[in-house]
Amino acid sequence: MVTCPQCHLKVPEISFISGSLREKIRRVDPSFHVAEKICTPCQNSLMRQATSADGVLVAQERAKEVRKKRMWQNRVPLVKHGHTMMKRKRFSEAAVSYEKYIRLIEVVFDCKPGTLTPEMLKDAARTAELTVITGVYWDLVRIYDSSDKYTKRQKGAAAQLAKFASFTPVFIDLIHKAEAFQKQCRHPEVIKTFIADCQKKRTRCFIATSAFEAPMADEVTYLRNFRDQKLKTNPYGRKFVYFYYKYSRPVACFLDKQRWLKPTVRAGLRAVIKCVRHF
């Protein structure tokens, strides 16, 4: 991971800005300084602003990104305060902090309330935040369960939780917690629906995710797409998928304990990807 000099975030790689893009930026705002190499999301953002029909200045985009960066940094105190309030059983205060946190994330990614998706965090190299968001939504689901007047909010939080849970390493543990919570909660039908949605949305490739330590790594995404678009379309492929999920979880757990094996497994999986690209 390297730090992008434009957005100052940790990203997989940075690359040189093309001469044409640099010239467009210079024409729009001669005073705007941009580094020689920046991450792909930053390049895409600058390209959109430099070529937009309405003439939005790159300087305005820069100010917007600075504001978003400050907001992103402010998310940590909100989550910590929410956790503290949960421990003290001051659930209304915890809910307020968590709701502010979720809305902050939505604003940073320019999405409407309730429309945040795991894919949005991938582009900004913030996949570690997936587990945090999952934990926040889980706490909100439990808080909203305390009163019938929050049922609509609980359903919304549960739907969002189902989107994120399967992309995190806490997925299995969360399902166990949900099953236990379902037996004692006020609205078991909401939790039942959440568990069912999780099973439908469950897309994790256990061994690949463990090896690359990122549920949305490019290699994991490719293997997941290969499974859905190729293997699941024929009987033999479906049988392979069935046995893979039956036995891969303990293999992934073993791999998590024997981390020294991961580089070898990653190399093997990349070799497999090269072989199946023309399948």
WOSUL-V308800 format. One record per residue. N is the residue number from 1. PHI is phi in radians with two decimals (NA if undefined). OMEGA is omega in radians with two decimals (* if undefined). NEAR is the number of other C-alpha atoms within 10 Angstrom. Layout:
# WOSUL-V308800
n:N phi:PHI omega:OMEGA near:NEAR
n:N phi:PHI omega:OMEGA near:NEAR
This chain:
# WOSUL-V308800
n:1 phi:NA omega:3.10 near:10
n:2 phi:-2.21 omega:3.13 near:13
n:3 phi:-1.68 omega:3.09 near:15
n:4 phi:-1.30 omega:-3.13 near:20
n:5 phi:-1.22 omega:-3.13 near:16
n:6 phi:-1.51 omega:-3.11 near:18
n:7 phi:-1.77 omega:3.09 near:18
n:8 phi:1.09 omega:3.09 near:12
n:9 phi:-1.91 omega:3.07 near:16
n:10 phi:-1.32 omega:-3.11 near:16
n:11 phi:-2.34 omega:-3.13 near:20
n:12 phi:-1.09 omega:-3.11 near:13
n:13 phi:-2.79 omega:3.02 near:14
n:14 phi:-2.22 omega:-3.09 near:20
n:15 phi:-2.43 omega:-3.11 near:12
n:16 phi:-1.18 omega:3.06 near:12
n:17 phi:-1.39 omega:-3.14 near:16
n:18 phi:-1.15 omega:3.14 near:11
n:19 phi:-1.09 omega:-3.13 near:9
n:20 phi:-1.16 omega:3.12 near:10
n:21 phi:-1.17 omega:3.14 near:16
n:22 phi:-1.09 omega:3.13 near:18
n:23 phi:-1.20 omega:3.11 near:13
n:24 phi:-1.11 omega:3.11 near:17
n:25 phi:-1.11 omega:-3.13 near:23
n:26 phi:-1.10 omega:-3.14 near:16
n:27 phi:-1.20 omega:-3.12 near:12
n:28 phi:-1.31 omega:-3.09 near:17
n:29 phi:-2.59 omega:-3.10 near:15
n:30 phi:-1.02 omega:-3.08 near:12
n:31 phi:-1.49 omega:-3.07 near:11
n:32 phi:-1.36 omega:-3.14 near:13
n:33 phi:-1.68 omega:3.09 near:13
n:34 phi:-2.32 omega:-3.10 near:14
n:35 phi:-1.18 omega:3.13 near:11
n:36 phi:-1.12 omega:-3.09 near:13
n:37 phi:-2.22 omega:3.09 near:16
n:38 phi:-2.43 omega:-3.10 near:22
n:39 phi:-1.32 omega:-3.11 near:26
n:40 phi:-1.07 omega:3.11 near:19
n:41 phi:-1.00 omega:3.12 near:15
n:42 phi:-1.16 omega:3.11 near:18
n:43 phi:-1.11 omega:3.13 near:20
n:44 phi:-1.10 omega:3.14 near:12
n:45 phi:-1.12 omega:3.13 near:14
n:46 phi:-1.13 omega:3.12 near:22
n:47 phi:-1.11 omega:3.13 near:17
n:48 phi:-1.08 omega:-3.09 near:14
n:49 phi:-1.27 omega:-3.09 near:22
n:50 phi:-1.26 omega:-3.08 near:24
n:51 phi:-1.95 omega:-3.08 near:16
n:52 phi:-1.15 omega:-3.08 near:11
n:53 phi:-1.19 omega:-3.08 near:8
n:54 phi:-1.48 omega:3.02 near:8
n:55 phi:1.26 omega:3.11 near:10
n:56 phi:-1.15 omega:-3.07 near:14
n:57 phi:-1.29 omega:3.07 near:17
n:58 phi:-1.07 omega:3.12 near:25
n:59 phi:-1.06 omega:3.10 near:18
n:60 phi:-1.17 omega:3.10 near:12
n:61 phi:-1.12 omega:3.12 near:16
n:62 phi:-1.07 omega:3.12 near:17
n:63 phi:-1.08 omega:3.13 near:11
n:64 phi:-1.12 omega:3.14 near:12
n:65 phi:-1.17 omega:3.09 near:17
n:66 phi:-1.11 omega:3.11 near:14
n:67 phi:-1.09 omega:3.14 near:12
n:68 phi:-1.15 omega:3.12 near:19
n:69 phi:-1.10 omega:3.12 near:15
n:70 phi:-1.13 omega:3.10 near:11
n:71 phi:-1.09 omega:-3.14 near:16
n:72 phi:-1.03 omega:3.13 near:15
n:73 phi:-1.18 omega:-3.12 near:9
n:74 phi:-1.36 omega:-3.08 near:13
n:75 phi:-1.20 omega:-3.04 near:18
n:76 phi:-1.06 omega:3.11 near:13
n:77 phi:-1.04 omega:3.14 near:12
n:78 phi:-1.12 omega:3.14 near:19
n:79 phi:-1.16 omega:3.14 near:22
n:80 phi:-1.07 omega:3.13 near:14
n:81 phi:-1.14 omega:3.10 near:16
n:82 phi:-1.07 omega:3.11 near:26
n:83 phi:-1.09 omega:3.14 near:21
n:84 phi:-1.08 omega:3.14 near:15
n:85 phi:-1.15 omega:3.09 near:17
n:86 phi:-1.11 omega:-3.14 near:17
n:87 phi:-1.13 omega:-3.14 near:11
n:88 phi:-1.54 omega:3.14 near:10
n:89 phi:1.10 omega:3.05 near:12
n:90 phi:-1.72 omega:-2.92 near:14
n:91 phi:-1.15 omega:-3.13 near:21
n:92 phi:-1.09 omega:3.13 near:15
n:93 phi:-1.20 omega:3.09 near:15
n:94 phi:-1.09 omega:-3.14 near:26
n:95 phi:-1.07 omega:3.14 near:23
n:96 phi:-1.07 omega:3.13 near:14
n:97 phi:-1.11 omega:-3.14 near:22
n:98 phi:-1.13 omega:3.13 near:25
n:99 phi:-1.12 omega:3.08 near:18
n:100 phi:-1.12 omega:3.13 near:16
n:101 phi:-1.07 omega:-3.13 near:23
n:102 phi:-1.07 omega:-3.14 near:20
n:103 phi:-1.14 omega:3.10 near:18
n:104 phi:-1.06 omega:3.13 near:18
n:105 phi:-1.08 omega:3.14 near:21
n:106 phi:-1.10 omega:3.12 near:18
n:107 phi:-1.16 omega:3.13 near:16
n:108 phi:-1.03 omega:-3.11 near:17
n:109 phi:-1.74 omega:3.04 near:15
n:110 phi:0.94 omega:3.11 near:13
n:111 phi:-2.20 omega:-3.12 near:14
n:112 phi:-1.30 omega:3.11 near:10
n:113 phi:-0.96 omega:3.10 near:11
n:114 phi:1.45 omega:-3.10 near:13
n:115 phi:-2.03 omega:3.11 near:9
n:116 phi:-1.14 omega:3.14 near:20
n:117 phi:-2.26 omega:3.11 near:16
n:118 phi:-1.05 omega:-3.11 near:20
n:119 phi:-1.07 omega:3.14 near:12
n:120 phi:-1.10 omega:-3.11 near:15
n:121 phi:-1.38 omega:3.13 near:17
n:122 phi:-1.13 omega:-3.07 near:19
n:123 phi:-1.07 omega:-3.11 near:15
n:124 phi:-1.75 omega:3.11 near:18
n:125 phi:0.97 omega:-3.11 near:19
n:126 phi:-2.11 omega:-3.05 near:14
n:127 phi:-1.12 omega:3.11 near:20
n:128 phi:-1.10 omega:-3.12 near:13
n:129 phi:-1.27 omega:-3.12 near:15
n:130 phi:-1.01 omega:-3.13 near:22
n:131 phi:-1.17 omega:3.11 near:18
n:132 phi:-1.11 omega:3.14 near:15
n:133 phi:-1.08 omega:3.11 near:22
n:134 phi:-1.05 omega:3.13 near:25
n:135 phi:-1.11 omega:3.13 near:20
n:136 phi:-1.15 omega:3.13 near:23
n:137 phi:-1.11 omega:3.12 near:26
n:138 phi:-1.12 omega:3.08 near:21
n:139 phi:-1.09 omega:3.13 near:20
n:140 phi:-1.13 omega:3.10 near:24
n:141 phi:-1.02 omega:-3.13 near:24
n:142 phi:-1.26 omega:3.13 near:20
n:143 phi:-1.14 omega:-3.12 near:20
n:144 phi:-1.12 omega:-3.13 near:22
n:145 phi:-1.20 omega:-3.05 near:21
n:146 phi:-1.25 omega:-3.09 near:15
n:147 phi:-2.55 omega:3.13 near:11
n:148 phi:-1.14 omega:-3.09 near:12
n:149 phi:-1.25 omega:3.12 near:10
n:150 phi:-1.81 omega:-3.07 near:14
n:151 phi:-1.03 omega:3.14 near:17
n:152 phi:-1.09 omega:3.10 near:12
n:153 phi:-1.13 omega:3.14 near:16
n:154 phi:-1.09 omega:3.12 near:25
n:155 phi:-1.11 omega:3.11 near:20
n:156 phi:-1.13 omega:3.12 near:16
n:157 phi:-1.14 omega:3.14 near:22
n:158 phi:-1.15 omega:3.11 near:24
n:159 phi:-1.12 omega:3.10 near:21
n:160 phi:-1.17 omega:3.13 near:21
n:161 phi:-1.04 omega:3.14 near:24
n:162 phi:-1.11 omega:3.12 near:24
n:163 phi:-1.16 omega:-3.00 near:19
n:164 phi:-1.61 omega:-2.96 near:24
n:165 phi:-0.98 omega:-3.04 near:26
n:166 phi:-1.22 omega:3.13 near:26
n:167 phi:-1.69 omega:-3.08 near:23
n:168 phi:-2.11 omega:3.11 near:22
n:169 phi:-1.26 omega:-3.12 near:18
n:170 phi:-1.67 omega:-3.03 near:13
n:171 phi:-0.98 omega:-3.07 near:19
n:172 phi:-1.09 omega:3.13 near:12
n:173 phi:-1.09 omega:-3.14 near:9
n:174 phi:-1.15 omega:3.11 near:18
n:175 phi:-1.09 omega:3.10 near:18
n:176 phi:-1.08 omega:3.12 near:12
n:177 phi:-1.12 omega:-3.14 near:12
n:178 phi:-1.14 omega:3.13 near:19
n:179 phi:-1.12 omega:3.10 near:14
n:180 phi:-1.23 omega:-3.13 near:12
n:181 phi:-1.17 omega:-3.12 near:15
n:182 phi:-1.05 omega:-3.09 near:17
n:183 phi:-1.33 omega:-3.05 near:11
n:184 phi:-2.20 omega:-3.06 near:9
n:185 phi:-1.48 omega:-3.14 near:15
n:186 phi:-1.37 omega:-3.08 near:17
n:187 phi:-2.20 omega:-3.10 near:20
n:188 phi:-1.08 omega:-3.13 near:16
n:189 phi:-1.15 omega:3.11 near:12
n:190 phi:-1.18 omega:3.14 near:21
n:191 phi:-1.19 omega:3.11 near:26
n:192 phi:-1.07 omega:3.10 near:14
n:193 phi:-1.12 omega:3.11 near:15
n:194 phi:-1.05 omega:-3.13 near:22
n:195 phi:-1.08 omega:3.12 near:22
n:196 phi:-1.10 omega:3.12 near:13
n:197 phi:-1.12 omega:3.12 near:16
n:198 phi:-1.08 omega:-3.14 near:21
n:199 phi:-1.14 omega:3.12 near:13
n:200 phi:-1.24 omega:-3.06 near:12
n:201 phi:-1.52 omega:-3.05 near:15
n:202 phi:-1.10 omega:-3.06 near:16
n:203 phi:-2.22 omega:-3.01 near:16
n:204 phi:-1.27 omega:2.98 near:22
n:205 phi:-1.66 omega:-2.92 near:21
n:206 phi:-1.01 omega:-3.06 near:20
n:207 phi:-1.16 omega:-3.14 near:25
n:208 phi:-1.11 omega:3.14 near:24
n:209 phi:-1.10 omega:3.12 near:21
n:210 phi:-1.15 omega:-3.08 near:24
n:211 phi:-1.15 omega:-3.09 near:22
n:212 phi:-1.59 omega:3.07 near:18
n:213 phi:0.97 omega:3.11 near:14
n:214 phi:-2.75 omega:-3.09 near:19
n:215 phi:-1.11 omega:-3.13 near:26
n:216 phi:-2.08 omega:3.05 near:22
n:217 phi:-1.09 omega:-3.10 near:15
n:218 phi:-1.00 omega:-3.13 near:12
n:219 phi:-1.15 omega:3.13 near:18
n:220 phi:-1.14 omega:3.12 near:25
n:221 phi:-1.09 omega:3.14 near:18
n:222 phi:-1.11 omega:-3.14 near:14
n:223 phi:-1.12 omega:3.11 near:20
n:224 phi:-1.11 omega:3.11 near:18
n:225 phi:-1.16 omega:3.10 near:13
n:226 phi:-1.09 omega:3.09 near:16
n:227 phi:-1.05 omega:-3.06 near:18
n:228 phi:-1.28 omega:-3.02 near:15
n:229 phi:-1.59 omega:-3.10 near:11
n:230 phi:-2.03 omega:-3.02 near:14
n:231 phi:-1.11 omega:-3.07 near:17
n:232 phi:-1.33 omega:-3.11 near:16
n:233 phi:-1.64 omega:3.11 near:11
n:234 phi:-2.47 omega:-3.05 near:10
n:235 phi:-1.01 omega:-3.11 near:10
n:236 phi:-1.17 omega:3.11 near:11
n:237 phi:-1.14 omega:3.12 near:14
n:238 phi:-1.13 omega:3.11 near:16
n:239 phi:-1.16 omega:3.10 near:12
n:240 phi:-1.07 omega:3.13 near:14
n:241 phi:-1.06 omega:-3.14 near:15
n:242 phi:-1.04 omega:-3.10 near:12
n:243 phi:-1.25 omega:3.09 near:10
n:244 phi:-1.06 omega:-3.12 near:14
n:245 phi:-1.25 omega:3.12 near:14
n:246 phi:-1.26 omega:-3.02 near:10
n:247 phi:-2.01 omega:-3.01 near:11
n:248 phi:-1.35 omega:-3.08 near:15
n:249 phi:-1.06 omega:3.11 near:15
n:250 phi:-1.11 omega:3.09 near:13
n:251 phi:-1.12 omega:3.12 near:13
n:252 phi:-1.11 omega:3.10 near:18
n:253 phi:-1.10 omega:3.10 near:13
n:254 phi:-1.09 omega:-3.14 near:14
n:255 phi:-1.13 omega:3.11 near:17
n:256 phi:-1.14 omega:3.13 near:16
n:257 phi:-1.42 omega:-3.13 near:10
n:258 phi:-1.86 omega:-3.00 near:10
n:259 phi:-1.10 omega:-3.13 near:11
n:260 phi:-1.13 omega:3.13 near:10
n:261 phi:-1.44 omega:-3.00 near:13
n:262 phi:-1.07 omega:3.11 near:18
n:263 phi:-1.02 omega:3.12 near:12
n:264 phi:-1.15 omega:3.13 near:11
n:265 phi:-1.14 omega:3.10 near:17
n:266 phi:-1.05 omega:3.12 near:18
n:267 phi:-1.09 omega:3.12 near:12
n:268 phi:-1.11 omega:-3.14 near:11
n:269 phi:-1.18 omega:3.09 near:19
n:270 phi:-1.14 omega:3.08 near:15
n:271 phi:-1.15 omega:3.10 near:11
n:272 phi:-1.08 omega:-3.14 near:12
n:273 phi:-1.05 omega:3.11 near:17
n:274 phi:-1.07 omega:-3.11 near:10
n:275 phi:-1.25 omega:-3.03 near:10
n:276 phi:-1.61 omega:-3.12 near:11
n:277 phi:-1.04 omega:-3.12 near:10
n:278 phi:-1.85 omega:-3.11 near:6
n:279 phi:-1.23 omega:* near:8
